[in-house]
């Protein structure tokens, strides 16, 4: 099932974050708990991990670019 993953808020005042690094590229599969990408804010750098098994389909926000909280950053095909 195709799902767009959105940037989650990691701090109360967080409005946006920079995608620092992608650990997976389109076409690569991942398992639950594996890192997908890193985000950077003014206060923290955090690894974002997969909540389930699947495949990365599309990167919507490349590394080095900013994304607003709630904006889609990638599309994945999650195995149910």
Secondary structure, DSSP 8 states (H G I E B T S, - for coil): -EEEEE----STT--EEEEEEESS-TT-EE-TT-EEEEEE-SS-EEEEE-SS-EEEEEESS-TT-EEETT-EEEEEEE--
